[in-house]
Amino acid sequence: MVQENESTARIRVALVIESGKLKPVWFEEAGKLSRERIFIKEICYTWVHMDGAAKIISFSVWDGSNSYRLSLNTRDFTWKLGVVESSFR
């Protein structure tokens, strides 16, 4: 079973634009004193959808052990983090 939980934490994302494509490199929780950067090893999937007038670009990413969903709201340039939890029985 795979479950995704959306985090309410504010995050900062390092983003590279390469050949016209967005590529997240790492992310961390903003406002935390001891911030731990999570470096992205693989972008598994990218998709775009609309949320009202806002275009949302989402990235399914993997850090070598955990999967996450990073979503960029291109209207107000804010990020949301989804944490994907897997449990196989």
Biotite code that builds the C-alpha atoms (Angstrom):
import biotite.structure as struc

atoms = struc.array([
    struc.Atom([0.000, 0.000, 0.000], chain_id="A", res_id=1, res_name="MET", atom_name="CA", element="C"),
    struc.Atom([1.276, 3.493, -0.852], chain_id="A", res_id=2, res_name="VAL", atom_name="CA", element="C"),
    struc.Atom([0.100, 6.556, 1.042], chain_id="A", res_id=3, res_name="GLN", atom_name="CA", element="C"),
    struc.Atom([0.983, 10.205, 0.542], chain_id="A", res_id=4, res_name="GLU", atom_name="CA", element="C"),
    struc.Atom([0.806, 12.797, 3.303], chain_id="A", res_id=5, res_name="ASN", atom_name="CA", element="C"),
    struc.Atom([1.007, 16.497, 2.519], chain_id="A", res_id=6, res_name="GLU", atom_name="CA", element="C"),
    struc.Atom([3.236, 18.470, 4.833], chain_id="A", res_id=7, res_name="SER", atom_name="CA", element="C"),
    struc.Atom([2.205, 21.905, 6.101], chain_id="A", res_id=8, res_name="THR", atom_name="CA", element="C"),
    struc.Atom([5.841, 22.922, 6.590], chain_id="A", res_id=9, res_name="ALA", atom_name="CA", element="C"),
    struc.Atom([7.236, 25.732, 4.468], chain_id="A", res_id=10, res_name="ARG", atom_name="CA", element="C"),
    struc.Atom([10.065, 24.465, 2.302], chain_id="A", res_id=11, res_name="ILE", atom_name="CA", element="C"),
    struc.Atom([12.917, 25.982, 0.343], chain_id="A", res_id=12, res_name="ARG", atom_name="CA", element="C"),
    struc.Atom([13.904, 24.336, -2.923], chain_id="A", res_id=13, res_name="VAL", atom_name="CA", element="C"),
    struc.Atom([17.080, 24.742, -4.957], chain_id="A", res_id=14, res_name="ALA", atom_name="CA", element="C"),
    struc.Atom([16.042, 24.696, -8.588], chain_id="A", res_id=15, res_name="LEU", atom_name="CA", element="C"),
    struc.Atom([18.144, 24.588, -11.755], chain_id="A", res_id=16, res_name="VAL", atom_name="CA", element="C"),
    struc.Atom([16.816, 25.514, -15.181], chain_id="A", res_id=17, res_name="ILE", atom_name="CA", element="C"),
    struc.Atom([18.558, 23.318, -17.725], chain_id="A", res_id=18, res_name="GLU", atom_name="CA", element="C"),
    struc.Atom([17.713, 23.473, -21.439], chain_id="A", res_id=19, res_name="SER", atom_name="CA", element="C"),
    struc.Atom([14.390, 25.129, -20.599], chain_id="A", res_id=20, res_name="GLY", atom_name="CA", element="C"),
    struc.Atom([13.415, 22.455, -18.063], chain_id="A", res_id=21, res_name="LYS", atom_name="CA", element="C"),
    struc.Atom([13.041, 22.879, -14.300], chain_id="A", res_id=22, res_name="LEU", atom_name="CA", element="C"),
    struc.Atom([15.122, 20.518, -12.179], chain_id="A", res_id=23, res_name="LYS", atom_name="CA", element="C"),
    struc.Atom([14.869, 20.536, -8.356], chain_id="A", res_id=24, res_name="PRO", atom_name="CA", element="C"),
    struc.Atom([18.251, 19.738, -6.781], chain_id="A", res_id=25, res_name="VAL", atom_name="CA", element="C"),
    struc.Atom([17.570, 19.763, -3.013], chain_id="A", res_id=26, res_name="TRP", atom_name="CA", element="C"),
    struc.Atom([14.960, 20.947, -0.524], chain_id="A", res_id=27, res_name="PHE", atom_name="CA", element="C"),
    struc.Atom([14.806, 21.754, 3.174], chain_id="A", res_id=28, res_name="GLU", atom_name="CA", element="C"),
    struc.Atom([12.241, 22.860, 5.707], chain_id="A", res_id=29, res_name="GLU", atom_name="CA", element="C"),
    struc.Atom([12.324, 26.670, 5.991], chain_id="A", res_id=30, res_name="ALA", atom_name="CA", element="C"),
    struc.Atom([12.372, 28.343, 9.377], chain_id="A", res_id=31, res_name="GLY", atom_name="CA", element="C"),
    struc.Atom([13.925, 25.380, 11.193], chain_id="A", res_id=32, res_name="LYS", atom_name="CA", element="C"),
    struc.Atom([17.135, 26.110, 13.090], chain_id="A", res_id=33, res_name="LEU", atom_name="CA", element="C"),
    struc.Atom([18.777, 22.813, 12.209], chain_id="A", res_id=34, res_name="SER", atom_name="CA", element="C"),
    struc.Atom([17.785, 22.500, 8.573], chain_id="A", res_id=35, res_name="ARG", atom_name="CA", element="C"),
    struc.Atom([18.613, 19.245, 6.893], chain_id="A", res_id=36, res_name="GLU", atom_name="CA", element="C"),
    struc.Atom([18.908, 19.431, 3.132], chain_id="A", res_id=37, res_name="ARG", atom_name="CA", element="C"),
    struc.Atom([17.473, 16.509, 1.246], chain_id="A", res_id=38, res_name="ILE", atom_name="CA", element="C"),
    struc.Atom([19.395, 16.025, -1.979], chain_id="A", res_id=39, res_name="PHE", atom_name="CA", element="C"),
    struc.Atom([17.419, 14.674, -4.919], chain_id="A", res_id=40, res_name="ILE", atom_name="CA", element="C"),
    struc.Atom([19.037, 11.720, -6.667], chain_id="A", res_id=41, res_name="LYS", atom_name="CA", element="C"),
    struc.Atom([16.293, 11.135, -9.235], chain_id="A", res_id=42, res_name="GLU", atom_name="CA", element="C"),
    struc.Atom([13.300, 12.938, -10.694], chain_id="A", res_id=43, res_name="ILE", atom_name="CA", element="C"),
    struc.Atom([10.924, 10.053, -11.331], chain_id="A", res_id=44, res_name="CYS", atom_name="CA", element="C"),
    struc.Atom([8.037, 11.895, -12.945], chain_id="A", res_id=45, res_name="TYR", atom_name="CA", element="C"),
    struc.Atom([6.909, 15.453, -13.712], chain_id="A", res_id=46, res_name="THR", atom_name="CA", element="C"),
    struc.Atom([3.359, 16.647, -14.418], chain_id="A", res_id=47, res_name="TRP", atom_name="CA", element="C"),
    struc.Atom([1.399, 19.886, -14.707], chain_id="A", res_id=48, res_name="VAL", atom_name="CA", element="C"),
    struc.Atom([-2.164, 20.681, -13.659], chain_id="A", res_id=49, res_name="HIS", atom_name="CA", element="C"),
    struc.Atom([-4.262, 23.748, -12.966], chain_id="A", res_id=50, res_name="MET", atom_name="CA", element="C"),
    struc.Atom([-5.609, 24.803, -9.570], chain_id="A", res_id=51, res_name="ASP", atom_name="CA", element="C"),
    struc.Atom([-8.017, 27.577, -10.516], chain_id="A", res_id=52, res_name="GLY", atom_name="CA", element="C"),
    struc.Atom([-5.892, 30.199, -12.275], chain_id="A", res_id=53, res_name="ALA", atom_name="CA", element="C"),
    struc.Atom([-2.647, 28.768, -10.867], chain_id="A", res_id=54, res_name="ALA", atom_name="CA", element="C"),
    struc.Atom([-0.475, 26.398, -12.877], chain_id="A", res_id=55, res_name="LYS", atom_name="CA", element="C"),
    struc.Atom([1.038, 23.716, -10.619], chain_id="A", res_id=56, res_name="ILE", atom_name="CA", element="C"),
    struc.Atom([4.199, 21.866, -11.664], chain_id="A", res_id=57, res_name="ILE", atom_name="CA", element="C"),
    struc.Atom([4.726, 18.704, -9.626], chain_id="A", res_id=58, res_name="SER", atom_name="CA", element="C"),
    struc.Atom([7.806, 16.530, -9.353], chain_id="A", res_id=59, res_name="PHE", atom_name="CA", element="C"),
    struc.Atom([7.923, 12.991, -8.000], chain_id="A", res_id=60, res_name="SER", atom_name="CA", element="C"),
    struc.Atom([11.462, 12.730, -6.599], chain_id="A", res_id=61, res_name="VAL", atom_name="CA", element="C"),
    struc.Atom([13.626, 10.175, -4.799], chain_id="A", res_id=62, res_name="TRP", atom_name="CA", element="C"),
    struc.Atom([16.563, 10.816, -2.451], chain_id="A", res_id=63, res_name="ASP", atom_name="CA", element="C"),
    struc.Atom([17.961, 7.286, -2.500], chain_id="A", res_id=64, res_name="GLY", atom_name="CA", element="C"),
    struc.Atom([15.689, 5.963, 0.241], chain_id="A", res_id=65, res_name="SER", atom_name="CA", element="C"),
    struc.Atom([12.483, 8.048, 0.373], chain_id="A", res_id=66, res_name="ASN", atom_name="CA", element="C"),
    struc.Atom([10.047, 9.387, -2.218], chain_id="A", res_id=67, res_name="SER", atom_name="CA", element="C"),
    struc.Atom([8.560, 12.878, -2.159], chain_id="A", res_id=68, res_name="TYR", atom_name="CA", element="C"),
    struc.Atom([6.267, 15.087, -4.221], chain_id="A", res_id=69, res_name="ARG", atom_name="CA", element="C"),
    struc.Atom([7.357, 18.692, -4.694], chain_id="A", res_id=70, res_name="LEU", atom_name="CA", element="C"),
    struc.Atom([4.721, 21.010, -6.169], chain_id="A", res_id=71, res_name="SER", atom_name="CA", element="C"),
    struc.Atom([5.451, 24.525, -7.414], chain_id="A", res_id=72, res_name="LEU", atom_name="CA", element="C"),
    struc.Atom([2.583, 27.009, -7.667], chain_id="A", res_id=73, res_name="ASN", atom_name="CA", element="C"),
    struc.Atom([3.709, 29.229, -10.564], chain_id="A", res_id=74, res_name="THR", atom_name="CA", element="C"),
    struc.Atom([1.236, 31.982, -9.697], chain_id="A", res_id=75, res_name="ARG", atom_name="CA", element="C"),
    struc.Atom([2.646, 32.818, -6.255], chain_id="A", res_id=76, res_name="ASP", atom_name="CA", element="C"),
    struc.Atom([5.905, 30.797, -6.471], chain_id="A", res_id=77, res_name="PHE", atom_name="CA", element="C"),
    struc.Atom([5.283, 28.719, -3.359], chain_id="A", res_id=78, res_name="THR", atom_name="CA", element="C"),
    struc.Atom([6.196, 25.079, -2.846], chain_id="A", res_id=79, res_name="TRP", atom_name="CA", element="C"),
    struc.Atom([4.277, 22.228, -1.206], chain_id="A", res_id=80, res_name="LYS", atom_name="CA", element="C"),
    struc.Atom([5.784, 18.972, -0.017], chain_id="A", res_id=81, res_name="LEU", atom_name="CA", element="C"),
    struc.Atom([4.132, 15.579, -0.103], chain_id="A", res_id=82, res_name="GLY", atom_name="CA", element="C"),
    struc.Atom([5.830, 12.655, 1.629], chain_id="A", res_id=83, res_name="VAL", atom_name="CA", element="C"),
    struc.Atom([5.151, 9.249, 0.109], chain_id="A", res_id=84, res_name="VAL", atom_name="CA", element="C"),
    struc.Atom([5.075, 6.349, 2.543], chain_id="A", res_id=85, res_name="GLU", atom_name="CA", element="C"),
    struc.Atom([5.137, 2.758, 1.351], chain_id="A", res_id=86, res_name="SER", atom_name="CA", element="C"),
    struc.Atom([4.179, -0.295, 3.323], chain_id="A", res_id=87, res_name="SER", atom_name="CA", element="C"),
    struc.Atom([4.191, -3.710, 1.712], chain_id="A", res_id=88, res_name="PHE", atom_name="CA", element="C"),
    struc.Atom([2.617, -6.655, 3.454], chain_id="A", res_id=89, res_name="ARG", atom_name="CA", element="C"),
])
